[in-house]
Amino acid sequence: MASFDFEQFDHFQILNVARGASTNEIKKAFRQEIAVYHPDRFMRASDDEKSYARARSQRINEAFRVLRDDQLRENYNMTMPGGGIGRNSVPVPTGPLTQRDYQGELYDTALAHINAGRLIQAVAVMRRLQQLNPFYRDVASMLSSTETAINARQLTMPYESIRRTSWLTVSVVAIVVVTIGLVWVFSTLNTPPTPVATKVPAAETPTSLITRTPRITATAEPAQITATPDPAVLFDDTFTSVNWAEAQGETWSTAYDGKRFHLAAAQSGDAAWSYRPMTQADVSIILTLQVVSGSGGVMIRYRDETDFVAVVIEPATKTYRILRREGATFNELATGTSDAIIDGDAVENVMTVTVVGTTVTLGINDTAIEPVALEAISDSARFGMIAIPTSVDADVNVDHITIKIP
């Protein structure tokens, strides 16, 4: 079994908090750590990086489970050097666990990941370092060059398998064409000519009037944009290129900014969204998004712009909602609050929405929400991203979206 650099950490060290940290400090530290090491952020990483993220997130979740519970935390403290806090034990420091150059350690860790080829892990560490100190040494330029290398690697990885598949496809098509040609030649030689019937043009079907800008991604049929070895993945987009419909209305807009997809909707107008068809109606959607203001999330069971379901979060109030679009309004089907939702202008939240039949299950930053059974929703295989204004304008950025068979 592989050994990791955090295996000797205790629960306080794995969350990077002091022994005397408050419950609110524990919760804040958990959100910061799980946002960096959540396994969904490592879907395109190497097997070693996936193992590291999975193991570390498990340790983070276990530490949070113990330290947020007063009784479990007290029992855990009794097993540590110095015993429990405030029970005639050896005094335990309430400041940082050790006086160390934490930023320097993060920088050295990032360099070690880069040298070992673990680029996605390196990016996660450097992003955390930038949150602590955006101007630390050359971390900004190093982060940019590493992300560029990741994009290049992701674009070239599927090339060999695509090339082999292409040659096989060309060979099969060539054989089929030759066979059809030979059959046609022999049938022409042995079949008497037949009268040529006059072809009557078919009546054209009237096209319905489009009253507003379409928000469906222009694609002939459901298709993956990236080759993937996982047959369960229907669609995976890290936004290295534009793959969603860009449109603009009087009060809303959807656009690709070169690195991510941006949705904006004014408080006085309609929501902003973009969707595309899939080959499956029951799916899991994993979305990494930054909600600067308003609410944002995913669309499921999309029939048309007057009939669909949206699952959104509003970090400013730590609220999640499931909404049904009926006509021009949204009606609330379910709502709740969760401390797992992280607030902040530059903070990303990872949503996992699984829809099977009429049951919707929501996960936020590795925290599961109770499944919700919905009534009278359509069985549609169209899914997408959405931004809905609340008491303020909606401003939402999406960094990564994956749609797969649950």
N, C-alpha and C positions, 0 to 999 in steps of 0.2 A: 504494500500500500504506500502511495506517495506521501511524503512528509511535506508540511507546509510551514511557512514562516510564522503563522499565528498559533501553532499548536500548543505552545507553552503559555499563551495568554490566559488570564483568568477572565471572569465575566466582565469585570470593570475595565480591564485592558482591551478586550475585544470591542467594547463600545467606546473606548477612549474617554472614560469619565472617572472622577475621583470616587473613593470609597464612600464619601459622605454625600454623594450627588442626590438631589431631590428627584421625586418621581417625574416632574416635568422635564428636568435635565436628562433623565434616562430616556424619556420618550423622544425628545429632540435628537439625542445622540443616535437612537435606533433608526429614526427616519433618515438621518444623514448617511449612516453606514449601509443600510439596506438599499438606498438609492444608488450607491456606488457598486455594490457587489450582487445585486439581484441577478439571478441566472438568466432572466429574459434579455438582459443587456448583452449576453455573451452567446447568443444563438448562432452567430456566424464565426465564433472563435474556434481555436484549436481544441482538441480533446482535453489537453492539460489545463487550458484556461477555463474550460467549462467545469472541470473537476474542482479547480481552485474556487471558482465563484460559488458552485453548489455547496462545497464544504464550508466555506466562510459564511455564506448566508445562513446555513443551518446553525452554526455557532452563534451568529448574531441573533437569530430568532430565539435560541435557547437562553442566551444571556438576558434578552429582554423579557422572556417569560418568567424567569426567576426574579430578576431585580425589580420588576414592576409590582410584584406581589410581596407585601410586607412580611408575611410569615415565611415564605420561601427565601426571601432575601436574608432574613435573620438567621435561618438555618444555614444558609450558604456562608454567611459571615463567620459563623462558629467553626466552620471547617478550614478557614483561612488562617495564615500566620497572624497572631495577635488576637484571634477570636472575634467575638461580636463587638459591636459598637455600643458603648454606654452600659456595659454589664460587668464592671470591675475587671476589664480586660486591659491588655497593653494598649496604650493610646494609638489610634490609627490616624494617619495624616488625612486632612480634609481637602488639601490642595491637590494638584496633579500628582499622579502616582510616582513619577520620577522626574527630576529636572533633566530634560534632554532636549536636544535640538530636533524637535518633531518635524519641522519643515525640511531640515537636512535629511532626516531619515526617509521621508516621502520621496525626496529627490533621488536619493541613492537607490531606493526601491524601484522607482520608475526606470532608472538607468539599467538596473539589473534585468528588469522585464524586457526592455528593448534589446539588450545584448543577447538575451535568450530567445528572442523572437516572439515574445508574448506581447504583441503590440496592443491588443485591446485592453489587457490588464494595465499596461503602461499608461494608456489614455485615461483609464478610470482613476489611477493614482494621481496623475498630473492635474486632472480636473479638480480633484479634492485639494491639491496643493494650491491651485489658483484661487479656490474659495477662501483659503487662509491668507494667501499673499499673492495677488495677481502679478506682482513685479519681482518675484523671487528668481534670481539669477536669469537663465535663459529658458525658463520653463514655457513661456509663451511660444517662442519659435520652435522649441522641441516638440510641443504638443501639436503645432500646425504640421510639421514635417511628418510626425508619426501618423496623424489622421490621413494625410495624403498617401502615405505608404499603405495604410489599411484599405483605402478606397481602390488603389491600384491592384492590391492583392485580391480583393473581392471580385474585381472585374476580370482578372486573368485566371482565377481558380477554375471556373467551369469550362475553360476553352478546350481542353483536351477531350473531355467527355462530349462536348458539343460537336467537335470536329469528327470524332468517331461516329457519332449518331448521324451527322450530315452525310458522310460517305456511305453509310449503310442505307440511309433513306434514298440517296441518289441511285444506288445500285438496284434497289427494289423497284423504284419508279421506272428505271431504264428497262428492266426485264418485263414489267407489265406493259409498257408502251410497245416493245418489240412484239410481244405475244398478241396484243390487240391488232397490230399492223398486219401480222401474218394471217390472223383469222379473217380480217377484212379482205385481204387480197384473194384468199381462196374462196370466200363467199361471193365476191364480185365475179370471179371467173365462172362459177357454177350456178349463178342465179340470173334468170332473165330480167331485163329491165322492167320496171313497174311504172305506171303513170305517176306523174308528179302532181300532187294535190296542191291546190292554191291555199296558201297559209293566210288565215284571217287574223289580223292583230287582235290581241286580247284587250278588253276594255281596261283602262287604267283605273286603279282604286284611288279615290280622292284622298289627299294627305291632310290630316287634321292640322289646324292652325296652331302654331307655336306662339304662345302669348308672352313668354319670358325666356331669358337665356337658359339653355339646358345646362344641367350641372352633372351630367353623366360623362365619365371619361370616354373619349372617342376611341373605341376599340371594336373590331368586328365581332369578336366573341370572347368569352372569358379566357384569360391566358395568364401564365406566370411571366413576370418580367425577369426573373433571375433563376437560373438552373440551380437546383438544390438536391442533395442526396436524400432528403427526408420526403418520402411520398405523401406524408400527411400535410405538408405545407402546400397550400394552394396559391399563396401570394406572399411575397416578402419584399418590402421596399425600404431601403435606407436612405432614399432621396439623393442618390448620386446623379440622378437625371430626373426630368419632369415626366411623371407617369399618371398624372391626375388632371382633370379638367380645370383650366384656368378661366374664370369668368368674373364679370362685375355687374352689379345692379346699382340702383340708386343709393342703397344703404348697406350693401354687403359686397364682399369680394373674396375670391379664392385665387391664390397665386403661389408659384414656386420661386423661392428666393435664391436658388443655387445650392442650398444646403439642407433646406427643410421646406415643408409646405405650410403656408400661412393662411389663416381664415380670420376675417374681420367682419363684424356686424354691428351697426349702430344701434343704440338703445331704442331709437324711435322707429326702427324698421324690422325687417324679417331676419331670420337666422341665415347663416352662411354654411353651405355644405358642398361636398363633392363625393360621388359614389361610383361604384363599378359593379358589374355582375360577376358572380362566381359560379362554379359548377355544383356547389353543394349549398343546401339551405341551412343545415345545422353545422355551425362552425364555432371556433374560438378565435377572438380577435384580440391581439396583444398590441397595445398602443402606448408609445412613449411620447408624452406631450407636455408642453409648457403653457399653462393658462395664466397669461399676464393679467387679464381681467375678464369678468363675466364667467361663463361656463363653457366647457368643451368636452368632447368625447366621441362616441361612435354612433352610427345609424345602423339599425337592424330591421329586417322585415320591411324593406322599402318597396312600396308599390308605385307610388307617384308622389309628387311634391305636396299632396294633401293627405297622404295616408302612409305613415311609417312610425317607427318607434326609435327614440333616441335615449342613450344611456350616457349621462354627463356627470362631471364633478365640478364643484365650485370651491376651489381651495380657500378663498377669502373667508368662507363660512364653514369650511370642512364638511360640505354637504354633497351627497350624491343623490341623483334623481333619475327615475325612469319615466319618460314622457311619451305620450301618444299624440302624434300630429293628426288633427282632425280638421279639415278645411284650412283655415288660416290661423288656427290657434293650437297651442300645446296644452294638453290635459295631463295632470300628474297621476301616474299609476302607482308609484311607490317613491318614498323618499326616506332619508336618514342622514345621520352624521357619523363620521369616523375620524379618529385621531390619526389614522394611517395616511390621510390626505395631507400632503405637505404644501404649505403656503409660501409664496415668495416669487418675486418677479422673474428670477433666473432659475427657479427650481423646477425639475422635471418630475412628473408622476407617471408611474407605470400602471395602466389599466388592463385588466384581463376580463373580457366579456364573453361568456359562453352562452349560446342560445341553442337549445334543443327543443324542437316543437314549440310549446308555449311557455317553457321554463327558461328564465334568464338568471344566470349566476354571475356575480360581479366580484372581482378581486382587485384590491388597490394596494400597490407596493407590498405584495406578498401577504396581504391580510384578506382573508375571505369574508365576504358579506353573505348573509343568509339568502339562499335562492328565492326568487320571486316567480310565482306562477301567474301568467297573464292570460286574460280571456279575449277571444275574438280578435286575434292578430293574424295577419295574413302569413302564408308560408312562402315568403319571397327569398330568393338567393341574391339579393342586392345589398351591398354593405358599403359604408363609407365613413367619412370624418365630418364633424359638425361643430360649429360655434354658435352659442345661443346667448344673446344679451340678457342681462338681469336688470338690476337697478343702474347698471353701468354698461358701457359698450363692451362687446366681446372681442378679445384679442387672443388668438390661440395659435401656437406653433406645434407642428407634429414632426418629430425627428425619426420615428421608426414605426412601421405598422406591419404586422404579420397576421395573416388569416390562414387558419389550418383546420383540419378535421379534428374534432375533440376526441 
